[in-house]
Amino acid sequence: MRRKRSSKSDPAPQGGGDDGVILIATGVRKLYRTGAETVEALRGLDLTIRRGEFLAVMGPSGSGKTTLLNCLSGLDDIDAGSVVVEGKDIHKLTDARRTRDRAERMGFIFQAFNLIPVFTAAENVELPLLLAGVGVSDARRRAEETLERVGLGHRKGHRPNELSGGEQQRVTIARALAGRPALVWADEPTGNLDTETASSVLDLLSELNREGLTLVLVTHDASMGERAERLVRMRDGVIQSQTAAPTRR
């Protein structure tokens, strides 16, 4: 069953216990210290993400896009504020608990494919499941089912050097989805792909979002940002605007 889309007239929802909200960031600050210099990468950032939303974060280099992703996902610590994911303040967790929570709740897609070259596509997808304690047979079944879902069922036995760039990125998408995450973060996921292949990958991500996946896409490419429901524009560590995307293709 397809979920009901939230209204685009409300680009910045508020609330805490609402089942329609998956993440609430409040007053998030991130400082980088290099010697005597301190750079404030995020400056009291507030952001709410709806469950099932496709959100694009855009801005020039150095605006804080990737820092936002790292801090809101718990990959990096923050210096002030809070990030509540499904009712849990992730930065109040111990490092070990936060790592486990992230593995259970989130998936990640990066510009670099980060596939293990000696592993097949199926083995690359099932490895994080095995590390998370999923049984061997269940991990293989889920890996193969997810590869089938992203159109690579027939390539499950191939190693990365036997796959095209677009196919490798689809393996990374399958790897991100196999753990059945509540939220997927994608940081410039098409940066290493040609225009046609990039469009195909974005088509896949859009389709997965329409089926209910919550997706946050960090990009500098306006044509990709316009594929999202909502555009968040950043500059100098602050959110300048939040608007419904002008098109939804």
C-alpha positions in Angstrom: 0.0 0.0 0.0 1.3 3.4 -0.9 1.5 6.0 1.9 -0.4 9.3 1.7 1.9 12.2 0.8 2.2 15.0 3.3 1.1 18.5 2.2 3.8 20.5 0.4 2.4 23.7 1.7 4.1 23.0 5.1 7.8 22.7 4.3 9.0 22.7 7.9 6.8 20.6 10.2 7.2 20.8 13.9 6.5 18.3 16.7 8.0 15.5 18.8 5.9 12.4 19.3 4.1 12.7 16.0 4.4 9.4 14.0 4.6 11.5 10.9 8.0 12.9 12.0 11.1 10.8 11.9 13.8 13.3 12.9 13.9 16.6 14.7 17.2 18.6 15.0 17.2 21.6 17.3 19.9 24.2 17.8 22.6 21.9 16.3 26.1 23.4 16.4 29.3 21.9 15.0 32.8 23.4 15.5 36.0 22.4 13.9 39.2 23.4 15.7 42.5 23.6 13.8 45.2 25.0 16.0 44.2 28.4 17.2 41.4 28.7 14.7 37.8 27.6 15.3 35.3 27.2 12.4 31.6 27.0 13.1 30.4 24.6 10.5 26.8 24.4 11.7 25.3 27.4 13.5 22.3 26.5 15.6 20.6 24.5 12.9 16.9 23.5 13.2 15.4 20.9 10.9 12.5 18.5 11.0 12.1 15.5 8.6 8.9 13.7 7.9 8.6 10.0 7.7 8.6 9.0 4.1 9.8 12.4 2.8 12.3 12.9 0.0 14.4 15.9 1.2 17.3 17.5 -0.8 20.0 19.6 0.9 21.7 22.0 -1.5 24.3 24.7 -1.2 27.8 25.7 -2.5 31.0 23.9 -1.4 31.7 24.7 2.3 28.1 25.5 3.1 27.8 22.7 5.6 25.8 20.1 3.6 27.9 17.1 4.4 28.5 18.2 7.9 24.7 18.4 8.4 24.4 14.8 7.1 27.2 13.6 9.4 25.8 15.3 12.5 22.2 14.4 11.9 23.0 10.8 11.2 25.3 10.5 14.2 28.5 9.9 12.2 30.0 13.0 13.8 29.5 14.4 17.3 27.9 17.8 17.8 28.9 20.7 20.1 25.4 21.8 21.1 21.8 21.0 20.4 19.9 17.8 19.9 19.1 15.3 17.2 16.1 13.1 18.0 15.5 10.2 15.6 12.3 8.2 16.2 12.0 9.7 19.7 15.6 9.0 20.7 18.3 11.7 21.2 21.1 10.0 19.4 23.8 12.2 20.8 23.0 11.2 24.3 23.8 7.6 23.5 27.2 6.0 24.1 29.4 5.6 21.1 28.7 1.9 20.9 25.0 2.3 21.3 24.9 5.1 18.7 26.8 2.9 16.3 24.4 0.0 16.8 21.4 2.3 16.6 22.7 3.8 13.4 23.2 0.3 11.8 19.7 -0.7 12.7 17.9 2.5 11.7 19.9 4.1 8.9 21.4 3.4 5.5 24.1 5.4 3.7 24.9 6.0 0.1 28.1 7.9 -0.8 29.7 9.2 -3.9 32.5 6.6 -3.5 31.0 3.1 -3.9 33.2 1.6 -1.1 32.6 -1.9 -2.3 35.0 -4.8 -1.4 36.7 -5.8 -4.7 37.1 -9.5 -3.9 33.4 -9.9 -2.9 30.5 -10.5 -5.2 27.6 -8.0 -5.3 25.6 -10.3 -3.0 28.5 -10.7 -0.6 29.0 -6.9 -0.5 25.3 -6.4 0.4 25.1 -9.2 3.0 28.3 -8.2 4.9 26.7 -5.4 7.0 23.9 -7.8 7.8 26.3 -10.4 9.0 28.1 -7.8 11.1 24.8 -6.8 12.6 24.1 -10.4 13.7 21.7 -11.5 11.0 22.0 -15.2 10.4 23.9 -16.4 7.3 21.0 -17.8 5.3 18.7 -14.9 6.2 21.5 -12.4 5.3 22.0 -14.0 1.9 18.2 -14.1 1.2 17.8 -10.5 2.1 20.8 -9.5 0.0 19.5 -11.3 -3.1 16.0 -10.0 -2.6 17.3 -6.4 -2.4 19.6 -6.8 -5.4 16.6 -8.0 -7.3 14.7 -5.0 -6.2 17.3 -2.6 -7.6 17.5 -4.5 -10.9 20.6 -6.4 -10.2 19.4 -9.9 -9.4 21.1 -11.2 -12.6 24.4 -9.7 -11.5 24.5 -10.9 -7.9 27.5 -13.2 -8.5 29.6 -10.5 -10.2 32.5 -8.6 -8.5 32.7 -4.8 -8.6 35.3 -4.7 -11.5 32.8 -6.7 -13.6 30.0 -4.1 -13.1 29.5 -0.7 -14.6 29.6 2.5 -12.5 25.8 2.6 -12.4 25.6 -1.1 -11.4 28.1 -0.5 -8.6 26.1 2.3 -7.2 23.0 0.2 -7.3 24.9 -2.4 -5.2 25.6 0.4 -2.7 21.9 1.3 -2.7 21.0 -2.4 -2.1 23.5 -2.5 0.7 21.9 0.6 2.3 18.4 -0.9 2.0 19.1 -4.5 3.0 19.0 -3.7 6.7 15.5 -2.3 6.2 16.4 1.2 7.6 13.9 3.9 8.6 16.0 6.6 7.0 18.6 6.7 4.2 21.2 9.4 3.7 22.7 9.9 0.3 25.8 12.2 -0.1 26.3 13.1 -3.8 25.4 9.6 -4.8 25.7 10.3 -8.5 28.9 12.3 -8.4 30.9 9.6 -10.1 28.4 8.8 -12.8 27.6 10.1 -16.3 24.4 12.1 -16.8 22.3 9.2 -18.1 23.4 6.8 -15.5 22.9 9.4 -12.7 19.4 10.0 -13.9 18.7 6.3 -13.8 20.0 6.0 -10.2 17.8 9.0 -9.2 14.8 7.4 -10.9 15.4 4.3 -8.7 15.8 6.4 -5.5 12.6 8.3 -6.4 10.7 5.1 -6.9 11.9 3.7 -3.6 10.8 6.9 -1.9 7.3 6.7 -3.5 7.1 3.2 -1.9 7.8 4.8 1.6 11.5 5.2 2.0 12.6 8.3 3.9 15.5 9.8 1.9 17.8 12.7 2.5 19.9 13.7 -0.5 22.9 16.0 -0.3 23.8 17.5 -3.7 25.1 20.6 -5.4 23.2 19.7 -8.6 20.0 21.6 -9.0 18.5 19.1 -11.4 18.8 16.4 -8.7 17.4 18.7 -6.0 14.3 19.3 -8.0 13.5 15.5 -7.9 12.8 15.9 -4.1 9.7 17.0 -2.3 11.5 19.7 -0.4 14.6 21.7 -0.9 16.7 22.9 2.0 19.3 25.5 0.9 22.4 26.1 3.1 25.1 28.7 3.2 27.8 29.3 5.8 26.4 26.7 8.2 22.8 27.9 8.3 19.6 27.0 6.5 18.7 29.9 4.2 15.4 28.5 3.0 13.1 25.5 3.0 10.7 25.2 0.1 8.7 22.7 -1.8 10.6 21.6 -4.9 9.4 23.4 -8.1 9.0 20.1 -9.9 8.3 16.5 -9.0 9.2 14.1 -11.8 
